Amino acid sequence: MNTRNTSLNSIVEAISAQSLPPVHAWHPDKTRDIDIRITRNGDWFYCGSRIERPRMVKLFSTVLRRDDDNQTYLVTPQERLRIVVDDAPFTAILVERHGAPLAPTLVFTTNVGEQVVADTEHPIQVEYGEPDGEPSPYIVVRDRLQALISRTVFYQLADWSEERDGVVGIESSGQFMIMSESDASHD
């Protein structure tokens, strides 16, 4: 086995071994607002002051949940705390490509150190607010929580992209994920 496959296997094993609190199973009766805001670049603020402790941000990020009301919460078994998220709660700050060119797999690292493999459960999605506008690229991290893909990482994806059937996209884990605007958005 070559070292690249060993490296990818190690990453996948580490991701599988991660244990997050079962926030999806918690249904507290109490919901309230808390003055926490996550900015578009992934910085966390409490009462207007930036949270400077990375360990605290990482801990809070493990109990995030986006509910059916499209609001984001910090969830405990006792209560849900509604927070403000300017765009996405995470930022993808690094991407590695393994197994290219025959079977590429993309591994993203977020601003809180969480790794995610782009695949059918964690697709790359690119939104365009207006025709020929700036792209807003995302990857699903877990459940309905996304990471905004940083500009630097998006440029790397663009370098690795290819055109298939008139659309530009990128392959990961056997899935071709479209990065270009669809023609339907111009109708």
C-alpha positions in Angstrom: 0.0 0.0 0.0 1.4 3.4 -0.9 1.8 6.1 1.7 -0.9 8.3 0.1 -3.5 5.6 0.7 -2.2 5.0 4.2 -2.5 8.7 4.9 -6.1 8.9 3.6 -7.0 5.7 5.5 -5.6 7.3 8.7 -7.6 10.5 8.1 -10.8 8.5 7.5 -10.2 6.4 10.7 -9.6 9.6 12.7 -12.8 11.1 11.4 -14.8 7.9 12.2 -13.3 7.8 15.7 -14.4 11.4 16.5 -17.2 11.4 19.1 -19.5 14.3 19.2 -22.3 14.9 21.7 -25.7 13.5 20.5 -27.3 16.9 20.0 -29.6 15.4 17.4 -31.2 13.3 20.2 -31.6 16.2 22.6 -35.0 17.9 22.7 -34.9 20.4 25.5 -38.1 22.3 26.5 -36.3 25.6 27.1 -35.2 27.8 24.2 -33.6 31.3 24.6 -31.4 33.7 22.7 -27.8 34.2 23.7 -25.6 37.0 22.3 -23.2 34.8 20.4 -22.4 35.6 16.7 -20.3 33.7 14.2 -19.1 36.0 11.4 -18.7 35.0 7.8 -14.9 34.4 8.3 -15.6 32.0 11.2 -14.8 34.3 14.1 -17.0 33.8 17.2 -18.2 36.8 19.3 -19.9 36.9 22.7 -21.6 40.2 23.6 -19.6 41.9 20.9 -16.2 40.7 22.0 -14.3 38.1 20.0 -13.9 34.8 21.7 -10.1 34.4 21.8 -9.8 30.9 23.2 -9.7 28.4 20.4 -10.6 25.5 22.8 -13.8 27.3 23.8 -14.8 27.8 20.2 -14.0 24.2 19.4 -16.1 23.0 22.4 -19.1 25.2 21.4 -18.8 24.0 17.8 -19.4 20.4 19.0 -22.9 21.3 20.3 -24.1 23.2 17.3 -27.3 22.2 15.6 -29.4 23.8 12.8 -33.1 23.0 13.3 -36.1 22.9 11.0 -36.7 26.7 11.6 -33.3 27.3 9.8 -31.9 28.8 13.1 -28.6 27.6 14.6 -28.5 26.7 18.3 -26.0 25.6 20.9 -27.8 22.6 22.4 -27.6 20.9 25.7 -30.0 18.4 27.2 -31.5 21.2 29.3 -31.9 24.1 26.7 -31.4 25.4 23.2 -29.5 28.7 22.9 -30.2 30.5 19.6 -27.2 32.2 18.1 -26.6 34.4 15.1 -24.6 33.0 12.1 -23.8 35.5 9.4 -23.2 32.8 6.8 -22.1 29.3 7.8 -20.9 28.2 11.3 -17.6 26.8 9.9 -15.0 27.8 7.4 -13.1 25.3 5.3 -9.5 26.6 5.5 -7.5 23.7 4.0 -8.1 21.0 1.4 -6.0 18.0 0.5 -6.4 15.7 -2.5 -5.6 12.0 -2.1 -5.7 9.3 -4.8 -5.6 11.6 -7.8 -5.9 11.3 -10.7 -7.7 7.9 -10.8 -9.8 8.0 -7.6 -9.5 11.5 -6.1 -10.8 12.1 -2.5 -10.9 15.6 -1.1 -10.3 16.1 2.7 -11.3 19.5 4.1 -10.1 20.9 7.4 -12.3 23.5 9.1 -11.4 26.5 11.3 -12.0 24.4 14.4 -9.8 21.5 13.2 -12.6 19.2 12.1 -11.9 17.2 9.0 -14.5 16.1 6.5 -14.3 14.0 3.4 -16.3 15.4 0.4 -18.7 12.6 -0.6 -22.5 12.0 -1.0 -23.2 12.8 2.6 -20.8 15.8 2.6 -21.2 17.4 -0.8 -19.6 20.5 -2.1 -22.3 23.1 -3.1 -21.7 26.3 -4.8 -24.4 29.0 -4.7 -24.5 32.1 -6.9 -26.6 35.1 -5.6 -27.0 36.6 -9.0 -26.0 35.5 -12.6 -22.2 35.8 -13.1 -21.9 36.9 -9.5 -19.4 35.8 -6.9 -19.7 32.2 -5.9 -20.4 31.1 -2.3 -19.0 27.6 -2.0 -19.8 25.3 0.9 -19.2 21.8 2.1 -21.7 20.0 4.4 -19.7 19.2 7.6 -22.4 17.3 9.5 -26.2 17.1 9.6 -27.3 20.5 8.1 -24.2 22.5 9.2 -22.0 23.8 6.5 -18.5 25.3 6.1 -18.0 28.2 3.9 -15.0 27.3 1.7 -12.4 30.0 1.9 -11.3 31.8 -1.2 -7.8 30.2 -1.1 -9.3 26.7 -0.9 -11.8 27.5 -3.6 -9.0 28.5 -5.9 -7.3 25.2 -5.2 -10.5 23.4 -6.1 -10.8 25.4 -9.3 -7.3 24.3 -10.2 -8.3 20.6 -9.8 -11.7 21.0 -11.5 -12.7 19.7 -14.9 -15.5 20.1 -17.4 -18.0 17.3 -18.0 -21.1 17.7 -20.2 -20.7 21.4 -20.2 -20.4 22.0 -16.5 -17.4 22.6 -14.3 -17.0 20.5 -11.2 -14.7 18.4 -9.1 -14.6 14.7 -8.2 -14.3 13.3 -4.7 -15.1 9.9 -3.4 -16.6 8.8 -6.8 -19.0 11.8 -6.9 -18.8 14.7 -9.4 -19.8 17.9 -7.7 -20.8 20.9 -9.8 -19.0 24.1 -9.1 -20.2 26.3 -12.1 -23.4 28.1 -12.4 -26.2 26.1 -14.0 -27.8 27.4 -17.2 -31.2 27.3 -15.3 -30.0 30.2 -13.1 -29.9 32.4 -16.1 -33.6 31.8 -17.1 
